[in-house]
């Protein structure tokens, strides 16, 4: 059985063809400009059309997602997906069974299924991307919450809110690569598109004073969030996902900051890198269609 797997992001759509055992047979990626939801849907349909032997579609999506119905109440950075019945829409377009789960939850499911958290009953995932995402595995279960919003760590505060908007003090506003790039760009009078995270971290490694200050603030904000999570949930491990976590030396640098908080040993990088969302989406498909999977296996 072959499944089309998709991992939706604000700047890119990851695509894969997977077996029900989570083996990725083929992968690709499409750049997405301006978080264009219609462009994402078009790319998904194109990918499905290229592979006529598919028997299902598994999706990892941002925002508030009902994992049972595939209805997206809020689509994160992709406003087109607000109040969107993605599962129903894709099923009507393709005639295939479809599942949709929150992207951070998919990263967690991949870690529990085929990663370092296999057999672990209490762990968390924190993802660093366009926003800060998260997922909770507590007492042997994935926690969705009453409105499928559990794990939205990006709304945690990194400092005490003042008279400004409370959101200005959140992890989403202070601990993303976009924010780091914007602060660097503003300081140097550059456009945001002229600055990459790689540039800033290379500057940090080279001892650039501005890069040192900005990266230290960035990491301190993440460490603050991890400290709160460690004390609220008492997890065995908090796994860090997102492209930045794969940068050589990043985790060592983060652990240096975590030492100050007394939790240096709690953080680890996710096992499957940028493929985690695809693999976790496939596992969610397995959970939603167990009879179809068991007939094949």
N, C-alpha and C positions, 0 to 999 in steps of 0.2 A: 504494500500500500504506500503510495507516494502522496505527500501532503505539501501544499504550497504554504510556506511560513513567511510572515511579514513582521518586521519590527519597525514601527512608525516613529520617526523623530521629526523635530521641527525643521531640520536642515537636510535630512537624508532619509530615504526609505531603504532599509535592508531587506533583501529578498532571498529566499532559499527554497530548495526542493529537499525534503527530508523524508526519511523512513519513520515508521512509528516507534522505532527504537531510538530516535533522536540523532541518527547519523545524517549529517548534511552532505548530500550528494552534489549539490551545485549551489553557489551563492553569487549574488550580484548586489549592486547598490545604485540608487538613482538620487542625484542631487535634487533637493526641493527648495525652491526660492520662496521667501516670504511666508513660510508655513502654509503653503497652498494646499488645502484639503482636496480640491478637485483634481489637482495634478497627482496627488497621492493615489486617489481612487483610479485614475486613468492608468497609472503605472501598475497597479495591482491587477487590473483587468488584462492589461497587456501581458504581464508575466503568466497569468493563468492561461491565456490563449496560446502562449508559446509552448505550454506543456499539457497537451490534451489528455494525457493518461492520469491526471490527478484524481484523487478520490476524496479530497477535503482541503479546507483552508483554515490555517491557525494564525491568529493575529495577536501581536503585542502592541498595545496602543496607550498613549498618554491619557491622563485625566481620570475622571470618576467613571469607572466601567462596571456595569453589572455583569459578572462573569457567567451568569446563568442564561441571560437573554442577549448579551452582546450589545446592550443599549448604552451609549455614552452620554452621560448627563452633561459633562464638561470636558472638552477636548484638550485641556492644557493650552499650549501655545497655538493650537490649530482650531481657530474659532469655527471653521466650517463643520467641525465634528461636535459642536455643542448640541445637545438634544437630538442626537443622530442614532437611529437604529441600524448600526453598521452591519450587524450579523444578518438581520432581515434583508437589508439592501443587497448585500453581496450574495446571499443565497438566491435571491430573485434574479440577479444578474447572471449567475453561473450555474445554478441548479445543484450546487455542491453543499454538503454540510459545512458550516462555518462556526468557529468559536473565536471569542474576543476576550482578552484579559488585560488588566493594567500592566504596563511595561515593567515597572519595578517588581511587581508580583511575579512576572515571568522570569526575571533574573533570579529571584529567590527560588522558584520552582526548579530551574535548571541546576542551581547549586545543591538543592536537596536531592534531586534525582541522580545527577551524574557529577557532582562536584565534591568539594571538601566538607560540605555539610551533610553528606549522606549519613543517616543514622543519628543526626543531631536534632534534638527536640526543641531547643531554644537558641535562635540566632536571628540576626537582623541583616538587611541589605540596605545600603545607602548608595544611590546613584548620583553622579555629578555630571550634568549635561546642560541643556538649555535652561533647565530648572533643577532643583534638588528633589529627587524622588526617594521613595523608601518602601520597604515591605517588612512584615513582621511574621515570624514563625514562632509561636508560643505554645508550650505544652503539647507539642506534636501536631499543631494545626496552623494553617495559613489564616491570619486574621484579616477579615475584610471590613469589619465595622458595620454599624447599623445602616449606613448609607453608602457603603463601598468606598469610603474615604480614608480608611485606616492606612497609616504609613506615610501620610503627606508631611514628611519631615521639613520640607521647604518652608512651611508656615511657622516653624518654631522660631522664637526670637533669639538673636545672637547677643542682644544687649537690651537694657531696659528701655521701653518705648517712652518717648517724650511727647511734645505737643504735635509733632508731625504725624503723618499717617503711620499706624502701627506696622503696616506691611513694609515700610522703609527699613525696619529693624530685623527683618526676617532672613532666614538662610537663602531664600530665593533671591533676595535683593543684594545679598552680600557674599555669597559663597559659590557663585557660578563662574564659569570661565568667561562668559559674556561680560559680567560685571568687572572681572579682573582686566579684561581687554579694554573696556570702556574707560576705566580709571587711568590706565596707562595712556590711552589715546588722548584723553582730556588733558593730562599733564603735559604731553608733548605737542598738543595742538594738531593731532592727526585724526583722520577718519577712522571709524571702528573697523572698516573693512581692510585697513592698512596694517592692522595689528593682529598677530596670532598668539595663542597661548604659548606656542613653542618659542616665539621670540622673547616673551617675558621670562620664561623659565630658563632659557639659555642665558639671558642677562643676569638672572639670579645666580646661576652657577659661576658666571664670570665676575661676580661681585659688584654689579651695578647697584648703586645706592637706591634708586627709585624702585627697581625690580625687587630688591631685597625687602623694602618696606611693604610693597603691595602684596607680594607673595606671602610674607609673614602674616599680614592681616587676613588674607584669604585662608590660610591654613589654620589660623587661630579661630576663625569663625566656624570652620568645619570641626575642629577639635571641641569647641564649645557644644555644638550639637551632639557629637558623639558622647561627650561626658554626660549630657542630659539623658540620652538614650540608654547608656550603660547603667545608670542608676534607676531609671524607671522600669526597664525590662529585665535587668540582670541576665543578659544573653551570654552564651558561651563565646560567640564571636560576632563582630559586625563586619560584614563583607562590603568592600568598596568597589563600585562599578563605574563605568564611564571611561571614555578614551584617555582621560588624564591619568587614571589609575594604572594604566599600562606603561606610562613613561618610566624609563629606567631611573631609579632613585626616588621616585615620588613617594612610595610607601615608607621608605626609610626617613624621608623628610617629614612626612606626616607623623610618624611614630616619635620623632624628636619632639614635636609639639605636644603630642599626647603624654609624653613623660611628665611634663609640667602638671598635667591633670591627673596623673597617677593611673593611667589606663593604657600604657604603651603597648601592652601585649594583646589588647582586645581586637585590633583592626587587622584585616587581611584583605588581599585583592581577590575578586571573584575568579572562579576557575576557568570560565569560558570566554573571557574578554568580550569583544563586540558580537560574538555569536550567542551570548547568553540569552538574549531576548527571543531569538529564533527557537532555541532548544526548549526554553521554558514554555513558549507558545505551543509547541508540539506536545509537551507533557500535559498542558491544560486540555488540549484536544483529546488526548487519551482519557482524561478524567471525565470529559463530557460525553464521549462515545465509547464507553468500555466494551459494550457488546460487539461493536464493529471491529474493535482492536482484537478482542479475544478470538473472534472467528478467524482472523488472519494468523495470529500467533499460535 
